Amino acid sequence: MSKYEFIDEMRLDTVEYAYSVEYMCNRLDVSRSGYYEWRGRPDSATAQRRDELKLLIKKAFEDSDSTYGYRRIHAQLQRWGIAAGLELVRGLMRELGLGPVRSSDHGSGNPQRGTVCA
C-alpha cells in the first residue's frame, strides 16, 4: 500500500478514527498537492487488469459452487483463454476472501457414510 493509498483510506470522511489529510501528509512527508493529484489519476493498466481478473475469478468461483481452489480457478481461466499466473490468481482470491468450501469430515480420517471398513 502506498502512502497515498493509506491517506485515502484513513482520511476523516471515510473512517471513524481518522485524521485530516493535511496532518497525514505532514506525518508521511508527502505534499497535499501530490496526494490530490494522485487521487485524480485514472487507474493504471495493471489495476484495471487486476479488477477484470477479480471479476472473472468471482465468476469461476461462483460457477463451481464455491468449491474450487486457486489451482482449479487458474485452470478454468486458462480454458477461457485468460492468461494469468497461478500465484496472481492465488493472491487475488485471497484479496477477495475466496476459498473452497471443505466438508466437515475432510481430512479427519473418519470413513464417510456408505463406505465399508474391513
Sequence and secondary structure as in RCSB ss.txt:
>XXXX:A:sequence
MSKYEFIDEMRLDTVEYAYSVEYMCNRLDVSRSGYYEWRGRPDSATAQRRDELKLLIKKAFEDSDSTYGYRRIHA
QLQRWGIAAGLELVRGLMRELGLGPVRSSDHGSGNPQRGTVCA
>XXXX:A:secstr
  HHHHHHHHBTTT SS B HHHHHHHHT  HHHHHHHHHS   HHHHHHHHHHHHHHHHHHHTTT   HHHHHH
HHHHTT    HHHHHHHHHHHT      TTTTS    TT    
